[in-house]
């Protein structure tokens, strides 16, 4: 794809357009807020001090030493307060309003500079509501201060309300601060939301990875446990018949090879899928049509299995795979742990609900088979059933033996 012209990129607009990145000056100011506050405070000190000195020199009117001292202290306090306008905007506004009033009683006029900076900081670093409340209080205090200062100096001819310039300057400062503060809070909210969405995405990925690992573990367990259990039983049978019935012993050895090759094929398919090998023939997933063949493989291993199935199987291939795997795991457990069972019964009912019940009458089953295994098989069966709103119950039977019952109430027909 050819590169776009810079004019095409700059022409992008609309609600989904990315915001313009800050320039060098704004970036530098954001990186060094303390330097900006110090420069602002020093500038305020120089400008305000120069203005007071110019007014004093222009009028040539002397003032008491106490008044000059009060003005100097107020100016220093206002300058120091501006250093903390970001972290403590409300105390900064209170300090600057107080110093403005103090200087008004000494000089007779209200200086809007300091209190305007404080109102701007209040709107940007606290909230718009605080800024408007501060503006209202500032105007009221100014309206009271001007005539009070005139009466205190016995200047009854100059008794008037707060000057329009003072109100205008403070109002503009609040409006600008509300606009800047609102944008900053909006951008901060967008950044926070993006970070939260990123954390949720990472969490979903971790959960998906854990679920995929659990699924792979179940598949590996089903393949390996079934294949090895059947091969061990066939090997024991072939060894016992080696002298008595060599023909049956050789047939059992052939069955061992068939089971081993099928298990290896399933393992190659699973590992090939995990490795992203597109040349591996994944083949269809096991379904209920393969349950009779599964039962025959256990019968060949010496497990007396009887199969009963009723109803119409669900069309969902995923549900059929769950039914097959549950039956396979239950029969594998019966083959490994049941003590010389006389009958193992598999009863499958295709509802809904779909139920799979596997029972055996092994004499050693009720003595506790869980210590013999890792417990992954039962956990895998329960997880498979839980995906479709089902459940699995397993435990000893009252008359001896073991029972595994799975129910899948929510299935796709």
C-alpha positions as CSV (number, residue, x, y, z in Angstrom):
1,X,0.0,0.0,0.0
2,X,1.5,3.4,-0.9
3,X,2.2,5.9,1.9
4,X,-0.3,8.6,2.4
5,X,0.6,12.2,1.9
6,X,1.1,14.2,5.1
7,X,-1.8,16.4,4.0
8,X,-4.1,13.4,4.0
9,X,-3.1,12.5,7.6
10,X,-3.6,16.1,8.8
11,X,-7.0,16.2,7.2
12,X,-8.3,13.4,9.4
13,X,-11.1,14.8,11.6
14,X,-14.3,13.9,13.3
15,X,-15.1,12.5,16.8
16,X,-12.9,9.4,16.3
17,X,-9.8,11.4,15.2
18,X,-6.9,11.1,17.6
19,X,-6.1,14.2,19.7
20,X,-3.2,16.4,18.6
21,X,-0.1,15.5,20.5
22,X,1.3,18.3,22.7
23,X,4.1,20.4,21.4
24,X,7.5,20.9,22.8
25,X,6.6,23.8,25.0
26,X,3.6,22.1,26.5
27,X,5.5,18.8,26.9
28,X,8.3,20.6,28.8
29,X,5.7,22.4,31.0
30,X,4.0,19.1,31.9
31,X,7.4,17.5,32.7
32,X,8.5,20.3,35.0
33,X,5.4,21.6,36.9
34,X,7.5,23.0,39.8
35,X,9.5,25.2,37.5
36,X,6.3,26.5,35.9
37,X,4.8,27.3,39.3
38,X,8.0,29.0,40.4
39,X,8.1,31.1,37.3
40,X,4.5,32.1,37.7
41,X,4.9,33.1,41.3
42,X,8.0,35.1,40.6
43,X,6.3,36.8,37.6
44,X,3.3,37.7,39.9
45,X,5.7,39.1,42.5
46,X,7.6,41.3,40.0
47,X,4.5,42.5,38.2
48,X,2.4,43.2,41.2
49,X,5.3,44.8,43.2
50,X,6.3,47.0,40.2
51,X,2.7,48.1,39.9
52,X,2.4,49.0,43.6
53,X,5.7,50.8,43.5
54,X,4.8,52.7,40.3
55,X,1.5,53.8,41.9
56,X,3.2,54.9,45.1
57,X,5.9,56.9,43.1
58,X,3.3,58.5,40.8
59,X,1.1,59.7,43.6
60,X,3.9,60.8,45.9
61,X,1.6,60.2,48.8
62,X,3.4,58.8,51.8
63,X,1.9,55.9,53.7
64,X,2.3,54.8,57.3
65,X,5.0,52.2,57.8
66,X,2.4,49.7,59.1
67,X,0.5,50.0,55.7
68,X,3.7,49.4,53.7
69,X,4.6,46.4,55.9
70,X,1.1,45.0,55.5
71,X,1.3,45.3,51.7
72,X,4.7,43.7,51.6
73,X,3.6,40.7,53.8
74,X,0.5,40.2,51.8
75,X,2.5,40.2,48.5
76,X,5.0,37.7,49.9
77,X,2.2,35.4,51.2
78,X,0.4,35.5,47.8
79,X,3.7,34.7,46.1
80,X,4.3,31.7,48.3
81,X,0.7,30.5,48.0
82,X,1.1,30.3,44.2
83,X,3.8,27.6,44.7
84,X,1.0,25.3,46.0
85,X,-1.7,26.0,43.6
86,X,-1.7,22.5,42.0
87,X,-1.6,20.4,45.2
88,X,-3.7,22.7,47.4
89,X,-5.9,24.9,45.1
90,X,-8.5,25.7,47.8
91,X,-6.1,27.0,50.4
92,X,-4.3,28.9,47.7
93,X,-7.5,30.7,46.6
94,X,-8.3,31.5,50.2
95,X,-4.8,32.9,50.8
96,X,-4.8,35.0,47.7
97,X,-8.3,36.4,48.3
98,X,-7.2,37.4,51.8
99,X,-4.1,39.1,50.6
100,X,-6.1,40.9,47.9
101,X,-8.5,42.2,50.5
102,X,-5.5,43.2,52.7
103,X,-3.9,45.2,49.9
104,X,-7.2,46.8,49.0
105,X,-7.5,48.2,52.5
106,X,-4.0,49.6,52.2
107,X,-4.2,50.9,48.6
108,X,-8.0,51.3,48.0
109,X,-8.2,49.1,44.9
110,X,-8.7,45.4,44.2
111,X,-5.9,43.7,42.2
112,X,-7.6,40.9,40.1
113,X,-4.2,39.3,39.2
114,X,-3.6,37.0,42.1
115,X,-7.1,35.9,42.8
116,X,-7.7,35.2,39.1
117,X,-4.7,32.8,39.1
118,X,-6.1,31.1,42.1
119,X,-9.6,30.8,40.6
120,X,-8.0,29.3,37.4
121,X,-6.1,26.8,39.6
122,X,-9.3,26.0,41.4
123,X,-11.1,25.2,38.2
124,X,-8.3,23.1,36.7
125,X,-7.0,21.2,39.7
126,X,-10.1,20.8,41.8
127,X,-13.5,21.1,40.0
128,X,-15.6,23.5,38.0
129,X,-18.2,23.7,40.8
130,X,-15.5,24.9,43.2
131,X,-14.3,27.5,40.8
132,X,-17.8,28.9,40.3
133,X,-18.4,29.0,44.1
134,X,-15.1,30.6,44.5
135,X,-15.9,33.2,41.9
136,X,-19.2,34.1,43.6
137,X,-17.5,34.4,47.0
138,X,-14.8,36.5,45.4
139,X,-17.3,39.0,43.8
140,X,-19.2,39.2,47.1
141,X,-16.1,39.8,49.1
142,X,-14.9,42.4,46.6
143,X,-18.2,44.2,46.7
144,X,-18.0,44.5,50.4
145,X,-14.2,45.3,50.5
146,X,-14.3,48.4,48.2
147,X,-16.8,50.5,50.2
148,X,-15.4,49.2,53.5
149,X,-11.9,50.3,52.5
150,X,-13.1,53.7,51.4
151,X,-15.0,54.2,54.7
152,X,-11.9,53.2,56.6
153,X,-9.8,55.8,54.8
154,X,-12.7,58.4,55.3
155,X,-13.0,58.6,51.5
156,X,-16.8,58.8,51.5
157,X,-16.9,60.3,48.0
158,X,-15.4,57.1,46.5
159,X,-17.9,54.6,48.0
160,X,-18.9,52.3,45.1
161,X,-19.3,48.6,44.3
162,X,-16.6,46.3,43.0
163,X,-15.1,47.5,39.7
164,X,-16.4,45.9,36.5
165,X,-12.7,45.2,35.5
166,X,-12.2,43.1,38.6
167,X,-15.4,41.0,37.9
168,X,-14.5,40.7,34.2
169,X,-10.9,39.5,34.8
170,X,-11.9,36.9,37.4
171,X,-14.8,35.7,35.2
172,X,-12.5,35.2,32.2
173,X,-10.1,33.3,34.5
174,X,-12.9,31.0,35.7
175,X,-14.1,30.4,32.1
176,X,-10.7,29.5,30.9
177,X,-10.0,27.3,33.9
178,X,-13.3,25.5,33.5
179,X,-12.5,24.8,29.8
180,X,-9.0,23.6,30.5
181,X,-9.9,21.6,33.6
182,X,-12.8,19.9,31.9
183,X,-10.6,18.9,29.0
184,X,-7.9,17.6,31.4
185,X,-10.4,15.6,33.4
186,X,-12.0,14.2,30.2
187,X,-8.6,13.1,28.9
188,X,-7.7,11.6,32.2
189,X,-11.0,9.7,32.2
190,X,-10.3,8.4,28.7
191,X,-6.8,7.3,29.7
192,X,-8.1,5.6,32.8
193,X,-10.8,3.8,30.8
194,X,-8.2,2.7,28.2
195,X,-5.9,1.4,30.9
196,X,-8.8,-0.4,32.6
197,X,-9.9,-1.9,29.2
198,X,-6.3,-3.0,28.6
199,X,-6.1,-4.7,32.1
200,X,-9.5,-6.4,31.4
201,X,-8.2,-7.5,28.0
202,X,-5.0,-8.9,29.6
203,X,-7.1,-10.6,32.2
204,X,-9.4,-12.2,29.6
205,X,-6.3,-13.4,27.7
206,X,-5.0,-15.0,30.9
207,X,-8.3,-16.6,31.6
208,X,-8.6,-17.8,28.0
209,X,-5.0,-19.2,28.3
210,X,-5.8,-21.0,31.5
211,X,-9.0,-22.4,30.0
212,X,-7.1,-23.6,26.9
213,X,-4.5,-25.2,29.1
214,X,-7.2,-27.0,31.1
215,X,-8.8,-28.2,27.9
216,X,-5.4,-29.5,26.6
217,X,-4.8,-31.2,29.9
218,X,-8.1,-32.9,29.7
219,X,-7.5,-34.1,26.1
220,X,-4.0,-35.3,27.0
221,X,-5.3,-37.1,30.0
222,X,-8.1,-38.8,28.1
223,X,-5.8,-39.9,25.3
224,X,-2.9,-41.1,27.5
225,X,-5.0,-42.6,30.4
226,X,-7.3,-44.5,28.1
227,X,-4.5,-45.8,25.8
228,X,-2.1,-46.8,28.6
229,X,-4.8,-48.4,30.7
230,X,-6.1,-50.6,27.8
231,X,-2.5,-51.5,26.8
232,X,-1.6,-52.5,30.3
233,X,-4.7,-54.7,30.7
234,X,-4.1,-56.3,27.3
235,X,-0.4,-56.9,28.2
236,X,-1.4,-58.6,31.4
237,X,-3.9,-60.8,29.6
238,X,-1.4,-61.7,26.9
239,X,1.2,-62.6,29.5
240,X,-1.3,-64.9,31.3
241,X,-2.3,-66.6,28.1
242,X,1.2,-66.9,26.6
243,X,1.5,-70.6,27.6
244,X,-2.2,-71.7,27.8
245,X,-3.5,-70.1,24.6
246,X,-0.7,-68.7,22.4
247,X,-3.2,-67.7,19.7
248,X,-5.2,-65.5,22.0
249,X,-2.0,-64.1,23.4
250,X,-0.8,-63.1,20.0
251,X,-4.2,-61.5,19.3
252,X,-3.9,-59.5,22.5
253,X,-0.5,-58.3,21.5
254,X,-1.9,-57.2,18.1
255,X,-4.6,-55.3,20.0
256,X,-1.9,-53.6,22.1
257,X,-0.3,-52.4,18.9
258,X,-3.6,-51.1,17.5
259,X,-4.4,-49.2,20.7
260,X,-0.9,-47.8,20.8
261,X,-1.0,-46.6,17.2
262,X,-4.4,-45.0,17.7
263,X,-3.2,-43.2,20.8
264,X,0.0,-42.0,19.0
265,X,-2.2,-40.7,16.1
266,X,-4.4,-38.8,18.6
267,X,-1.3,-37.4,20.3
268,X,0.2,-36.3,17.0
269,X,-3.0,-34.5,16.0
270,X,-3.3,-32.7,19.3
271,X,0.4,-31.7,19.4
272,X,0.2,-30.7,15.7
273,X,-2.8,-28.5,16.4
274,X,-1.0,-26.9,19.3
275,X,2.1,-26.2,17.2
276,X,0.1,-24.7,14.4
277,X,1.2,-27.4,11.9
278,X,-1.3,-27.1,9.1
279,X,-0.1,-30.3,7.5
280,X,-1.5,-32.4,10.3
281,X,-4.7,-34.1,9.6
282,X,-6.8,-33.2,12.6
283,X,-9.7,-35.5,11.7
284,X,-13.1,-35.4,13.2
285,X,-13.6,-35.1,17.0
286,X,-14.8,-38.3,18.7
287,X,-18.6,-38.6,18.7
288,X,-21.3,-40.9,20.0
289,X,-21.1,-43.0,16.9
290,X,-17.7,-44.2,18.2
291,X,-18.9,-45.3,21.6
292,X,-19.6,-48.9,20.5
293,X,-16.1,-49.2,19.2
294,X,-14.8,-47.7,22.4
295,X,-16.8,-50.3,24.4
296,X,-15.4,-53.1,22.2
297,X,-11.8,-51.9,23.0
298,X,-12.5,-52.2,26.7
299,X,-14.1,-55.6,26.3
300,X,-10.9,-56.7,24.5
301,X,-9.0,-55.5,27.5
302,X,-11.0,-57.8,29.7
303,X,-13.6,-55.4,31.1
304,X,-17.2,-56.9,30.9
305,X,-19.0,-53.8,29.5
306,X,-22.7,-53.7,28.6
307,X,-23.9,-50.7,26.6
308,X,-27.4,-49.3,26.6
309,X,-28.4,-46.3,24.6
310,X,-31.8,-44.7,23.9
311,X,-33.1,-41.6,22.2
312,X,-31.8,-39.5,19.4
313,X,-28.2,-38.2,19.8
314,X,-27.9,-34.4,19.7
315,X,-26.7,-32.8,16.5
316,X,-24.1,-30.7,18.3
317,X,-20.7,-32.2,17.7
318,X,-19.3,-30.6,20.8
319,X,-22.0,-32.2,23.0
320,X,-21.3,-35.6,21.4
321,X,-17.6,-35.2,22.1
322,X,-18.5,-34.5,25.8
323,X,-20.6,-37.6,26.0
324,X,-17.9,-39.7,24.4
325,X,-15.1,-38.4,26.7
326,X,-17.2,-38.9,29.8
327,X,-18.0,-42.5,28.9
328,X,-14.3,-43.0,28.0
329,X,-13.0,-41.6,31.3
330,X,-15.5,-43.5,33.4
331,X,-14.6,-46.8,31.6
332,X,-10.9,-46.1,32.0
333,X,-11.4,-45.6,35.7
334,X,-13.3,-48.9,35.9
335,X,-10.6,-50.7,34.1
336,X,-7.8,-49.2,36.3
337,X,-9.4,-49.3,39.7
338,X,-12.3,-51.7,39.9
339,X,-11.4,-55.0,41.5
340,X,-12.5,-57.9,39.3
341,X,-15.9,-56.5,38.3
342,X,-18.5,-58.9,37.0
343,X,-20.4,-56.3,35.1
344,X,-19.8,-52.7,34.0
345,X,-22.9,-51.0,32.6
346,X,-22.9,-47.9,30.4
347,X,-26.4,-46.3,30.1
348,X,-26.8,-43.3,27.8
349,X,-30.1,-41.5,27.4
350,X,-30.3,-38.8,24.8
351,X,-33.0,-36.4,26.1
352,X,-32.9,-33.6,26.7
353,X,-31.5,-33.9,29.2
354,X,-28.6,-36.1,28.1
355,X,-27.5,-38.5,30.8
356,X,-24.5,-40.8,30.9
357,X,-24.4,-43.4,33.8
358,X,-21.5,-45.8,34.2
359,X,-21.6,-48.3,37.0
360,X,-19.5,-51.3,38.1
361,X,-19.6,-53.9,40.8
362,X,-15.9,-54.2,41.5
363,X,-15.3,-55.5,45.0
364,X,-12.5,-53.1,45.8
365,X,-14.2,-50.0,44.4
366,X,-15.8,-48.9,47.7
367,X,-12.5,-49.0,49.6
368,X,-11.4,-45.7,48.0
369,X,-10.1,-45.4,44.6
370,X,-9.1,-41.8,44.6
371,X,-5.6,-42.3,46.1
372,X,-4.8,-44.4,43.1
373,X,-5.1,-41.6,40.6
374,X,-4.4,-37.9,40.3
375,X,-8.1,-36.8,40.2
376,X,-7.7,-35.1,36.8
377,X,-10.1,-37.5,35.2
378,X,-13.0,-36.6,37.5
379,X,-12.2,-32.9,37.3
380,X,-12.1,-33.1,33.5
381,X,-15.5,-34.8,33.3
382,X,-17.0,-32.1,35.6
383,X,-15.4,-29.3,33.6
384,X,-16.7,-30.7,30.3
385,X,-20.2,-31.1,31.7
386,X,-20.2,-27.6,33.3
387,X,-19.6,-26.0,29.9
388,X,-23.1,-27.1,28.9
389,X,-24.8,-26.4,32.3
390,X,-24.4,-30.0,33.4
391,X,-23.0,-31.8,36.4
392,X,-21.1,-35.0,37.2
393,X,-21.6,-37.1,40.4
394,X,-19.2,-39.9,41.2
395,X,-18.9,-42.1,44.3
396,X,-19.3,-45.6,45.7
397,X,-22.6,-47.5,45.3
398,X,-24.6,-48.7,48.2
399,X,-24.5,-52.3,47.1
400,X,-20.8,-52.2,46.2
401,X,-18.9,-50.8,43.2
402,X,-18.7,-47.4,41.8
403,X,-21.1,-45.1,39.9
404,X,-20.5,-42.1,37.7
405,X,-23.5,-40.1,36.5
406,X,-23.4,-37.1,34.2
407,X,-26.3,-34.9,33.2
408,X,-26.3,-32.3,30.4
409,X,-29.6,-30.4,30.6
410,X,-28.7,-27.6,28.2
411,X,-27.7,-29.0,24.8
412,X,-28.1,-27.9,21.2
413,X,-30.6,-30.1,19.4
